Amino acid sequence: MQVLVESFTDATPLLENPGALRHAAEEEGVLFFRGLLPRELVLELRSQFLDVLARHGWVEPGNLDGVANHEAIAAEDPAAMVASGVGIHNKAYADIQKLELFHNLAHHPKLISLYEGLFQGSVLPHPRHIARLMLPAAFNAPTPPHQDFIHIQGTKNVWTAWIPVGDCPRELGGLTVVRKGHKEGLLPVAASEGAGGLETHMCARNYTWLETDFQAGDVLTFNSLTVHKSLKPQRRDHVRLSMDYRFQPAAEEIEQASLKPHGEVTTWDEIYRDWKSNDLKYYWKKHNLSMGEWDDSIRWQKEKIC
Ligand SMILES: O=C(O)CCC(=O)C(=O)O
């Protein structure tokens, strides 16, 4: 077995050519776009994330650096901090979920146009958006290698957009993805620490991990069968901020849980309470959704080592 590490190729030129974009997506299972979103908008969201963390004393207030306060972090109950797999406890995460920009960015025209090209039709952004606020602490284990389908189900034509909320060099522990890692179908899993709690086993085959030093505005997108994980952080002085959105063809099956706030740490009514605009509140109800059933056996059938 040979494991290689290479850098992502920037797929931005393919946005001009949806046929070539779809071909690359089918072949690779992953597409990387350097600077797809406006950097300033992503940095505005970073500032809002950091304000929430600073209110708990976990980072220095008043700047975009995200410098950790280890004393304040060490004072937290580790079990509470890992409950939702996002790096912070549910009470603080509920405040992140209430940020209007965090949800609105998923509807940015650059993202919608990307997925319209990919799906050749109408796009449904899942409302369950996930933020990762990975404080540098022993309790925040790196995300294990996994396929999102186990956790999301619905159509296999779901694509995750993993978006760094600020610059995220490899040493901070960004995301890395297996090239063509969707072609093996659903792989076996076993229990693991880190977000999601399940680790995919790649079995005995050669594969290549793709990675980069991410910048604010970059978008990495991959199919729900593509294996991915986070890198082990090499620096323990800064928080790693990112978010993951999910998109699918509007006409295909979606599972009920994808319509709920992530981790159910709060309710949609609470999330929407202080929003300035009503435009995106409960937007998915305007679609004629094809609801799928959660299949628990998908996860347990696969719990064996290859
Ligand atoms: O950011 C992470 O650590 C995990 C993200 C992830 O697994 C995903 O986007 O599906």
The ligand as a Gaussian input file, in Angstrom:
#p B3LYP/6-31G(d) Opt

LIG

0 1
 O      -13.509000      20.534000       9.784000
 C      -13.441000      19.397000      10.242000
 O      -12.629000      19.061000      11.110000
 C      -14.368000      18.332000       9.745000
 C      -15.161000      18.744000       8.554000
 C      -15.871000      17.600000       7.909000
 O      -15.716000      16.463000       8.250000
 C      -16.783000      17.899000       6.825000
 O      -16.812000      19.038000       6.347000
 O      -17.514000      16.969000       6.411000

